Amino acid sequence: EVKPLTFSEKVPAKNDMTVIIGNAQGMGMHAASYAGVRDMGADWGHFNRAFSGNSGSPLLNTNGEILGIHYARGGDAGAVGGPNDHMIGFAVKGSTMLQEIKNILIKEALDDFKDQEVCGTF
């Protein structure tokens, strides 16, 4: 039975293991895991090996819960061939996404309400 993923309600610890899953560069399904996640405000910084085309891939904790959605990778986070031979990746936090979705839905509902004709007497 396939079950939908859920968003994590827990804040990961600095050295928690995270996983990124996707189909980047036509390589087929690919998963990468690495210990290390950083709170960067609206985003998570992570150290999983991400490739071009991984944007939109879920960033998961080891319980299979969504922490965020990967959207970019940045500069080196360590020396090539060293223990930190990963580029830092960025994922929009699940909590940030959910709040933005709520904001959009509220704005659309208010816009629809404003567009309706008001009838009757007061």
C-alpha positions in Angstrom: 0.0 0.0 0.0 1.4 3.4 -1.0 0.8 6.1 1.6 1.3 9.9 1.0 4.2 11.6 2.6 3.5 13.9 5.5 5.2 17.1 6.7 7.4 16.8 9.8 6.3 18.9 12.7 9.7 18.5 14.4 12.7 20.7 13.9 15.7 18.6 13.0 18.9 18.8 15.1 22.0 20.2 13.5 23.5 16.8 12.7 20.4 14.8 11.9 20.5 12.6 8.8 18.4 13.9 5.9 17.6 12.3 2.5 16.9 13.8 -0.9 15.1 11.7 -3.5 14.6 12.6 -7.1 15.2 11.8 -10.8 17.8 14.4 -11.7 19.6 14.4 -15.1 17.6 11.4 -16.3 19.6 9.1 -13.9 16.4 7.4 -12.7 15.4 7.5 -9.1 18.3 8.5 -6.9 18.5 9.0 -3.2 21.3 10.7 -1.3 21.6 11.0 2.5 24.0 13.0 4.7 24.1 14.2 8.3 23.8 17.9 8.6 21.0 20.4 8.3 21.0 24.1 9.1 18.2 26.4 10.0 18.4 29.4 7.5 15.2 31.2 8.3 12.6 30.2 5.7 14.9 27.5 4.3 16.9 24.5 5.4 20.5 24.2 4.4 21.4 20.6 3.8 24.5 18.7 2.6 23.0 15.9 0.5 24.6 15.5 -3.0 22.1 17.2 -5.3 22.3 17.4 -9.0 20.8 19.7 -11.6 17.2 18.6 -11.9 16.8 17.8 -8.2 14.7 21.0 -7.8 11.3 20.0 -6.5 12.7 16.9 -4.8 11.6 16.3 -1.2 14.1 16.7 1.6 13.1 14.0 4.1 14.0 13.1 7.7 14.8 9.4 8.5 11.2 8.8 9.4 10.2 9.6 5.8 8.6 12.9 6.7 9.0 16.0 4.5 11.2 18.7 5.9 11.1 20.8 2.8 11.4 20.9 -1.0 14.9 21.2 -2.5 15.3 24.2 -4.9 19.0 25.0 -5.3 22.6 24.2 -4.4 25.3 26.6 -3.5 29.1 26.7 -3.0 31.4 24.1 -1.6 30.8 23.1 2.0 34.2 21.4 2.2 37.3 20.4 0.4 36.9 18.1 -2.6 37.6 14.5 -1.5 37.4 15.5 2.1 34.8 14.5 4.7 32.6 17.4 3.8 32.9 17.0 0.0 29.3 18.2 -0.6 27.8 21.4 -1.9 25.3 23.0 0.4 21.7 22.5 -0.8 18.7 24.7 0.0 15.1 23.5 0.7 12.1 25.6 1.4 10.8 24.6 4.8 7.5 22.7 4.9 6.2 25.2 7.4 7.1 28.1 5.1 5.3 26.4 2.2 2.2 25.6 4.2 2.0 29.2 5.5 2.3 30.6 2.0 -0.4 28.3 0.7 -2.7 29.5 3.5 -1.9 33.1 2.6 -2.7 32.5 -1.0 -6.0 30.8 -0.2 -7.0 33.6 2.2 -6.2 36.3 -0.3 -8.1 34.5 -3.1 -11.1 34.0 -0.8 -11.0 37.7 0.2 -10.7 38.8 -3.5 -13.7 36.6 -4.4 -15.7 38.1 -1.6 -14.8 41.7 -2.7 -15.9 40.8 -6.3 -19.3 39.7 -5.2 -22.2 42.2 -5.5 -23.7 43.2 -2.2 -27.5 43.0 -2.3 -30.2 44.0 0.2 -30.7 46.8 2.5 -29.1 47.6 5.8 
